[in-house]
Amino acid sequence: LDAAAPRKAPPSFIVAAADALGDAVDGFLNDAETAFKRRAFDFCSRSLARFRERAMVQRLPAPLADILAARLPALAALDSQLCARLVADFLGERVDAAVAALADDAAVQFAVLDAVIEEADGSDMSVDVGAAARRRYVDLLCRFRPARVYDYLATRDGYDVDACLEVCRRHNVADATALLLDAAGD
């Protein structure tokens, strides 16, 4: 990717870098050895960080971000924590799209979203977890960790009270429902 990151990268170089990233990540992920597959995380982190530095951009250009997002299900199945780190580091402004890319496996989606939200809420990183991702997180939290829902809602903001109330009612999470009813003034 370094060769594809001149100081002012024209679109053809960005597409070439995206193709190279996709091919390389696929090479790691298609290997039989799990240890070799895991090297995809380090490769992505180093390569994408170098690309951003050399191209002098904060956000990944769309073709690179799209290639990474397309590989998220396979990466998350390999290691949800390391996948969450890639999302936070390189797709921070596209968390909703990253979450959508993981929709086929709710447990993996939860693991990645849980790590991304914890990291985003616990740091000054520029990770934009939108309302849709937070609503999905509350839904998954109700499903997989209902005992944590109340604490999450009581200590965070940025979520839609009415939508979360509906989710908590549907999952019968009584303490969180009561908190949201109080917040809504009911």
For each residue, the residues with C-beta under 8 A, 3 or more apart:
1: 4 5 17 20 21 47 48 50 51
2: 5 47 50 51 54
3:
4: 1 9 13 14 16 17 20 51
5: 1 2 9 13 17 50 51 53 54 55
6: 9 10 13 54 55
7: 54 55 56
8: 55 56
9: 4 5 6 13 14 17 55 61
10: 6 13 14
11: 14 15
12: 15 16
13: 4 5 6 9 10 16 17
14: 4 9 10 11 17 18 61 63 64
15: 11 12 18 19 63
16: 4 12 13 19 20
17: 1 4 5 9 13 14 20 21 51 63 64
18: 14 15 21 22 61 63 64 66 67
19: 15 16 22 23 67
20: 1 4 16 17 23 24
21: 1 17 18 24 25 44 47 48 64 67 68
22: 18 19 25 26 67 70 71
23: 19 20 26 27
24: 20 21 27 28 40 43 47
25: 21 22 28 29 40 43 44 67 68 71 75
26: 22 23 29 30 71
27: 23 24 30 31
28: 24 25 31 36 37 39 40 43
29: 25 26 37 40 71 74 75 78
30: 26 27
31: 27 28 36 37
32: 36
33: 36 37
34: 37 38 78
35: 38 39
36: 28 31 32 33 39
37: 28 29 31 33 34 40 78
38: 34 35 41 42 78 79 82
39: 28 35 36 42 43
40: 24 25 28 29 37 43 44 71 75 78
41: 38 44 45 75 79 82 83 85 86
42: 38 39 45 46
43: 24 25 28 39 40 46 47
44: 21 25 40 41 47 48 68 75 86 90
45: 41 42 48 49 85 86 89
46: 42 43 49 50
47: 1 2 21 24 43 44 50 51
48: 1 21 44 45 51 52 60 64 68 89 90
49: 45 46 52 53 89
50: 1 2 5 46 47 53 54
51: 1 2 4 5 17 47 48 54 55 60 64
52: 48 49 55 56 57 58 59 60
53: 5 49 50 56
54: 2 5 6 7 50 51
55: 5 6 7 8 9 51 52 61
56: 7 8 52 53
57: 52 60 61
58: 52 126
59: 52 65 93
60: 48 51 52 57 64 65 68 90 91
61: 9 14 18 55 57 64 65
62: 65 66
63: 14 15 17 18 66 67
64: 14 17 18 21 48 51 60 61 67 68
65: 59 60 61 62 68 69 90 91 94
66: 18 62 63 69 70
67: 18 19 21 22 25 63 64 70 71
68: 21 25 44 48 60 64 65 71 72 86 90 91
69: 65 66 72 91 94 97 98 101
70: 22 66 67 101
71: 22 25 26 29 40 67 68 74 75
72: 68 69 75 76 83 86 87 98 101 102 112
73: 76 77 101 102 104 105 108
74: 29 71 77 78
75: 25 29 40 41 44 71 72 78 79 82 83 86
76: 72 73 79 80 83 102 105 108 109 111 112
77: 73 74 105 108
78: 29 34 37 38 40 74 75 82 83
79: 38 41 75 76 82 83
80: 76 83 84 108 111 112 115
81: 84 85 111 115
82: 38 41 75 78 79 85 86
83: 41 72 75 76 78 79 80 86 87 112
84: 80 81 87 88 111 112 113 114 115 116 119
85: 41 45 81 82 88 89 115 119
86: 41 44 45 68 72 75 82 83 89 90 91
87: 72 83 84 90 91 92 95 98 112 116
88: 84 85 91 92 115 116 119 120 125 127
89: 45 48 49 85 86 92
90: 44 48 60 65 68 86 87
91: 60 65 68 69 86 87 88 94 95 97 98
92: 87 88 89 95 120 125 126 127 128
93: 59 126 127 128
94: 65 69 91 97 98
95: 87 91 92 98 99 116 120 127 128 129 130 133
96: 99 100 130 132 133
97: 69 91 94 100 101
98: 69 72 87 91 94 95 101 102 112 116
99: 95 96 102 103 109 112 113 132 133 136
100: 96 97 103
101: 69 70 72 73 97 98
102: 72 73 76 98 99 105 108 109 112 113
103: 99 100 106 109
104: 73
105: 73 76 77 102 108 109
106: 103 109 110 140 143 144
107: 110 111 144
108: 73 76 77 80 102 105 111 112
109: 76 99 102 103 105 106 112 113 136 140
110: 106 107 113 114 137 140 141 143 144
111: 76 80 81 84 107 108 114 115
112: 72 76 80 83 84 87 98 99 102 108 109 115 116
113: 84 99 102 109 110 116 117 133 136 137 140
114: 84 110 111 117 118 137 140 141 145
115: 80 81 84 85 88 111 112 118 119
116: 84 87 88 95 98 112 113 119 120 127 129
117: 113 114 120 121 129 133 134 137
118: 114 115 121 122
119: 84 85 88 115 116 122 123 125 127
120: 88 92 95 116 117 123 125 127 129
121: 117 118 156
122: 118 119
123: 119 120 127
124:
125: 88 92 119 120
126: 58 92 93
127: 88 92 93 95 116 119 120 123
128: 92 93 95
129: 95 116 117 120 133 134 137 158
130: 95 96 133 134
131: 134 135 158 159 160 163
132: 96 99 135 136
133: 95 96 99 113 117 129 130 136 137
134: 117 129 130 131 137 138 156 158 159 160
135: 131 132 138 139 159 160 163 164 167
136: 99 109 113 132 133 139 140
137: 110 113 114 117 129 133 134 140 141 152
138: 134 135 141 142 149 152 153 159 164 167 168
139: 135 136 142 143 167 171
140: 106 109 110 113 114 136 137 143 144
141: 110 114 137 138 144 145 146 148 149 152
142: 138 139 146 149 167 168 170 171 173 176
143: 106 110 139 140 146 171
144: 106 107 110 140 141
145: 114 141 148 149
146: 141 142 143 149 171 173
147: 150
148: 141 145 151 152
149: 138 141 142 145 146 152 153 168 173 175 176
150: 147 153 154 173 175 176 179
151: 148 154 155
152: 137 138 141 148 149 155 156
153: 138 149 150 156 159 164 176 179 180
154: 150 151 179
155: 151 152
156: 121 134 152 153 159
157:
158: 129 131 134
159: 131 134 135 138 153 156 163 164
160: 131 134 135 163 164
161: 164 165 180 183 184
162: 165 166 184
163: 131 135 159 160 166 167
164: 135 138 153 159 160 161 167 168 176 180
165: 161 162 168 169 177 180 181 184
166: 162 163 169 170
167: 135 138 139 142 163 164 170 171
168: 138 142 149 164 165 171 173 176 177 180
169: 165 166 172 177
170: 142 166 167
171: 139 142 143 146 167 168
172: 169
173: 142 146 149 150 168 176 177
174: 177 178
175: 149 150 178 179
176: 142 149 150 153 164 168 173 179 180
177: 165 168 169 173 174 180 181
178: 174 175 181 182
179: 150 153 154 175 176 182 183
180: 153 161 164 165 168 176 177 183 184
181: 165 177 178 184 186
182: 178 179 185 186
183: 161 179 180
184: 161 162 165 180 181
185: 182
186: 181 182
